[in-house]
Amino acid sequence: MKKIKNILLTFGAVAGLVACNDAIDIQQPGRLDAEAAFQSVDDLQAGLFGVYDNYDISTDIAFQSIFTDELSIGFDNGGQGLADYGFVLNAGSAASQVFWTNGYDQLNAANRLIEAAENLDPEEIAEDPELYDQVLGEAYALRAWGHFILLSYYSTDYADDSALSVINLDFVPTIDQQLLRNTNGETFELIQADLNRANGLLSDDTANKTRINKDFVTALRARIAAYRENYALAATLSQQLIDKYPLANRAEYEAMFLDESDGEVIFKLERTANDNFDGQGTTGSAFAGGWAGARFAFVDATLSGSPYFEMGRSLFNIIDPNDVRYDVIVAPSSLIDPDYEVNQNPATDILVIQKYPGSEGQPLMNDLKIFRSSEMYLIRAEAAVAQGNLGVAAGLIKDIRDARFGEDTTAPSFGSQTEAYAAILDERRVELAYEGHRYLDLKRLGARANQGVLKDPIDCAFNGACTLSADDFRFTLPLPIIEFNGNPGLREQQNPGY
């Protein structure tokens, strides 16, 4: 046990890009370096769990829901998240810092494990070569995912390979390195190389949804292809997973968000009692952490559970009460005012979010769903629209609605690509609500759908921050000030508008 804890601590020792000039590289006596920590394949697997521990989308859930139109200010809000809610974003903002530092924590952890695996004694590898390949494959996939998360927040245009990306990090940097940003093309090349390596090492076993497998690789490739507007590839990859993972029925869908069934989950991050994420975490901020449901409430997902954020009215208005997603998202204890537009009284219209009601007896703690088959349907629909097949896109949206309503629904009809993209964006808004997608969805699809952030007037009367156009520069994060302190050359590569 002590050895495993020491292995995990090696990953916590490095925060961010470790490029600060004022850091002192001290070789402390008794310090457990990688060579000493990783002496067997079992050690590598223990270290892999430490890498996984760096990955958490509660930051995405918090920032993307607050900054867009998924939320309204809750009656128990004490000032949490008001800057993001008012579209205030600059190089000193929490989101600017947290996605950058978390991203490079993830890459450093993966790189240290990969380096240790490559230096492991061949005789030790021969003891369990299949486990060795699996661990190394997962590490490569995690590194690819980490680079993609960073790029998605800091690149201005995913489809432009010459646009600036982030700093590629496929090695363990020295303390004095001051690296500059790569291009999208260079970062995507690194991501694809890592995914190719991962796919060649991973087993075909997909039983454990909390461990990376080949289907994770396919799902990530499909998402990347959609972001890059490579729609022929996006259609092929998403269809492979559609064929393999049926949509959850109504009962399975509810059970999936109670962590009682994996339903249509392709991959998820497990959250369980006594792990490092078992707690409240920072509230109202992209720093987040802790239980996913604690992004919205202090106690539990009920009216009496101190909700400091509530469901945005503009989102609530597009969900049919006969849709199982309504049952999953909207707590039954909510107070719903049918005349809210006339009354304009938030105290009589309290929409409590219960997407994360809790599990294992712990309110607000649930597994984090990263890839589900419904996203693959929506990627496939997006590809169909881009290729001019509006009827195919309509059929895919109908498939999702049939599953969610539990009956045959009327297929939508689109008169233009703009209408079709708008329908896809609306369906993503409902299907993927509070799962960390809305901000990036508006960034890449908003202009094509002629949509941006649009809050109901009741949710923004107090501050006037009701709308944000999809072409606003704030849909790309600024590089954080803290990085400039140790790497001043990056100031010249700051994103536009900041």
N, C-alpha and C positions, 0 to 999 in steps of 0.2 A: 504493500500500500504506500509506504513512504517513497519507494522508487517511482511509482506512478505519479504521485504528487509532485516529485521533483521534475519529472518529465514535463508535466503540464506547466510547471512554473517557468520552464525554459521558453515557452511561448508567450507568457505574460511579461517577460522581461523587456520586450522590445515594443514600443508604442510608436505608431506613425512610421514615417520614412527613415527615421534615425539619421537625419542629415544635419543636425544642429551642431554648429561649430563649438558651442560652449559645453558640449558634453565631454565627459572624461572617461576614457576607456580604461577601466580599472580591472585588472585580473585578480579577483578576490580569492584568497586561499579557500579551498574546499568547494569552489564553485563547480557545479555539474555542467560541463559542456556537452555538446551534441555527441561527441565520440564516446564519452563516458555514459551518457544517458541511454543511448540506443546501441545495445549490444546483441539484440536478438530481434527476430521478426515480431515476437510478442511485444517487445518494447516499442517497435514501430507502430503496432496497432494501438497501444495505449497512447502514444503520441498523437496518432490520428484523431483520437477522441478530443484531444486538446485543440487540434486545428478546427474541428467541427464547432467547438465551444466558442470560437470567434465569430461564428455566423449567426446573425439574429436580424429578423426583419421588423422587430417592434419599432425600430427607428424609422423604417419606411412607412409603416402603418401610421405612426404618429405624424410625421411631417406631411405625407401625401394627403392625409385626410384633413388636417388642419388648414393647410395652405390652399386647398381647392374648395369644393362645394359639397363635401360629404358631411359636414358638421355644422352645428349651431352652438352658441355658447350656452352651457348648462346652468341650471339655477344654482348649483353649488360651486360654480367657477369663482376662484379667488384671484383671477388675473392670469391663470395658466394659458399660455399659447397665444396671447393677444397680438404679439408682433407678427407671428406667422399668419394668424387669422386676418390681419390687416395688410397682408402682402408685403411686409417689411422684410427685405432680404439684402444683405450686404456681406462683405468679406469677413465681418466679425460675427455674423449670425451663427447660431448653434448648428444649423443644417450644413453650412459651409464647412465647419470644422469636423462635425461628427462623421459625415460620410467619407471624408478624406482620411481621417485618422483610423476609423474602423476598417476602411478598405485596405490600408497598408498594414494594419495589424494582421488582417486575414492573409495577405500575401506573404508577409514575413513568416507567419506560422507555417504556411504551406511550403515555402522555400526551405525552411530549416529542416522540415521533415523529409522533403525530397533529397536535399543534400545528404542528410544522414542515411537515407535508404541507399543512395548511390555509393556511399562509403562503407556500407555494412560488409562484414567478412563474408565471402562467397560460401564458406562452409555453413555459416548461420542461415543464409538464404536457402541453401539446399535442404535444410531441415523442414521447411514448409514453403516451397516455391509458389504455390497457389495463393496462400495468404499474403505473401510478399507482393505478388503482382496486384492483388486486390487492393491492398493498402496504398501502394504507389499509384494505382489507377485512380483511386478516390482523391488522392492528394493533387494529382494533375487536374482532375475535374474541378476541385475546389479552387485551385489557382485560376483556372479559366473563368469560373463563375465570379470570383473576386474582381478580376480585371473588367468583366462585363458590367458588374454593378457600378464600379467607379466610372467607366466610360458613359454609362447611361445618364449619370447625373452631371458630368462635367463637359461632355462634348456638345457642341451646338447643333450638329447635324449628323445623325447616324449614317445617312446615305452618302455622305461625302467623305471618301477615303483620305482626302488631303486636309480635312479639318483637324484641328488639334484635339487630341484625346487626353490621356493622362500619362503619367510616367510608367512605362513598362517596367515591371520588376519580376524577373524570373531568376533571380539570384539573391544571395544574402549580401546586402550592401555594406561597405565599410562606413565608419562613422564620419568620414570627411568627404564623402561623395555628394556632389550637388548636381543632381540630374534634372534635365529639362523634359518637357512634355513630348511624347511621340505623336504621330498622326493616327487617325482612326485606322487607316490601312495597316499600319505597323502593329497596332494593338490587336486588331481582329486577326491578323496573321498569327500572332502569338497565341491567342485564344484558340484558334482552330488547330494549331499544332498540339496544344495541350489536350484538346478534346480527342484528337486522333490518337495520341499516346494513351489516353485514358481508355478509349474504346477498345484498344488492342490488349489491354491488361485486365479489364473488368470481366467478371463472370456473367453468365446469362441469368443468374438468380435474381428475381425481382420480388421475392416474398417480403423482405424487410423494407418498408417504405421510408425508413429513416436512414438508410445507407445508400450511397450513390451507386447506381448501376448503369447499364447501357441505355436504359430508357430515360434516365436523367440526362444523359448526353444528348439523346435525340431531342428531348423537350427543350433543352437549352439551345441547341442548334436551331430548332424551329423558331423560338422566340427571337434569337439573334437575326435570323433570316428575315423575319417580319420587320424588325427595327431597321434593318439595312435596306428594306424594300426589295429584297431578292425573293420575289413572290413565287417563282417556279419552285425554288428549293423549299420555301416555307410551306407550300401546298403539299409537296411530297412528304416532308418530315411530319407535319401535323397529321396527315392522313394515316401514316403508319401507326401513330398512337391512338387515333380515333378508332382504328380497326381493332386495337388491342384492349383499350380501356373504355367500356360502355359508360354512358352517362348514368349517374346515380338516379334511382327513382326517388320519389318524395320521402319515403321512410329512410332510405339510405342517406339521402342528403342531410336530413336532420341529424341522424346518428353520426355522420361524418364530422359535423361541427360540435358534437358533444364528445368527440374522441371515442365513440363506442363502435365505430366502423371506419375502415379506410375508404369505403365508397369508391369514388372515382379518382382518388389520390394517386398520383404518379410518384411524388416525392414530398416529404414534409420534414420539418425540424421538430423533433420531439421536445416537449416541455413537461417535466415531471417534478414531483415533490422533492425538495432538498437539492435540486440542481442549482447552477449558478444564476439561473433566471427566475428562481422561485422567490418573488418579492414584488413590491410595489414599483420600483424603478422611478426615474425622474418623470414627473407629470407635466403634460402640456409642452413638451419639448422634443426635438429630434434626438436628444441624448437618450431619452426613453429607457429601454431595458425593462426587465421584469415581465410580469404577466401581460399578455396582449390586451386583455380587457381593461387593464389599468390605464390604458391610453384614454379611456373615456369616463371611468368612474373610480371612486376611492374604495368602495366597499364591495359592491356586487352589481350585477346587471339588472337592477330593479329600480323602481321609482324611489324607494327608500334607501338605495345603495349609494347615495351621494354622487350622482352623475355631474361631472364638471364640463363634459361635452355631451351634446345630444345629437340626434340624427338631423341632418340638414333637411329643411322642408322641401327643397327642390328635388332632392333624391327620393324622399318619402312619397312625393306626389306621382312618381312614375312607376311605383311598385303596386301591382294589383294585390289586394288582400287575399285573393284565391291562389296566389303564387306561393309555393312553399318557402321561397326566399323571404317573403314578408314575415312568415313565422320564425325564421331563423334570425332575421336582423332586428325585428321590432319586438321589444319586450311586451308581454301582455299587460303589464302594470302601467304602460304608457297612458298619458292623458291626451286624447286626440280631439281637438276642437274642429268640428266640421265647418265652423264659421270663422276660422282663424284670420282669413283675409280681411274680414270686416272688423273683427274684434282687435286684431293686432296686439294681442296680449300673450307674451311668451309664457306667462305663469299658468295659462289655461291650455297650453299646447306643448306638452312635454313628451318628446319622442325618445324613449330610452333605448339605447343600443344593446342588443344581446348577442352579437355575432360571436362573442367569446364569453359564454356564461360560466365556464369553469369545468374542471374535471378532477377526478381523484379526491373529491371532497373539498377542493380548493377553488373558491370563486375566482373568476376572471383569468384562470390559467388554462390555456388550451394549446395543443400542437399548432404549429405555424405551417399552413399549406403553401408550398412553393409552386408546385406544378399539379394541375388537375386537368382531366380530359376536356372539361368545358372550355378552358383556355385554348386548347388545340382546335376545337370547333370554331372558336372566334378567330383564331389565326387563319384557319382554312377559309372562313368566310371573307376575311380581309383580303386574302390572296385572290379569291374569286372575283371580288369587286375590282381589284387592280387589273385583273385580266379581262374585265368586261363581262363576266358571267354573273349578272345580278340575280338571276333566278337560282343559281347554285347557292349564293350567299343567303338568299331568303330561305331556302330549304334548310340550311344549317342553323339559322336562327330559330326557325320553326322547331327543329329537333330539340333544341335546348328548352324552348318554352313548353313543348309537349311533355318533356320529362319533369319540368318544374310545376306544371299545372296538373299533371297526372291524367291528361286527356288530350284529344286531338284539338289543336288550335289552328286558327286561320294563319296561313303564311303571309308575311308582309309583302307588299308590292312596292318596288322602287322605280321612280321615274328618272333617276339620274344616279351617277356615282356619288354625288354629294349626299343625296338622301340615304343611300346605302351605307356610306361611311358613318353618317349620323346615327343610323339604327344600330350599327355595330358598336359605336362608342356608347350609346345608351345601354345596350345589352351588357357591355363590359362594366359599365357603371353599376348596374344592379348585381350582376353575377359575381363580380370581383370586389364588391364594396368592402372597404376596411381590410383589404388584403395587401395594400401597398402597391397600387397600380395607377390610380387616377391621375396624379401629377404627370407621370411619364406618358400615359395614354393621351392626355390633352396635348402634351408637347409634340408628339409625333403624328397624331391623327386629327387634332383639333382644327387645323387650317383646312384640311380636306373635308371635314364634316361641317365647316362653318360654325364651330362651337368653341367656346372658351369656358372659363369659370363663370357660372351663373347661379348666384345664391338667390333664394327667395327674399323679397324685401323685408320680411319679418326677422330674418337672420342677420341682416346687415344694417338695420335702421340705426343702430347705436354708433357705427363708425363709418358708414358710407362705402365700405369696401365690398361692393356687390359683384363686380365683374372684373375679369382679367382676360384679355385677348390671348389666344393661343400662340400668337407670334411675339408676345412680350418676352423681353430678354431674361426675365426672372424664371422662365421655364428651363434655364440652364443655371446650375449653381456656380457661384464665384469660387475661385481658389481661396483658401482660408488665409487670413493674415498670419496665423501661427506658423504656416509653412514658409512665408517670406522671411521670417526672422532667421531661419537657418539656411534658407536657399533663396537669396535675394534675386537671382536671375529669373525666377519664375514670375516676378512682378511684370516683366515685359510680355508674359504669356497669359495675363489675366483675361478672363472672358469678357466679351463686349458688354457695355452697360454698367460695369463696375469700376 
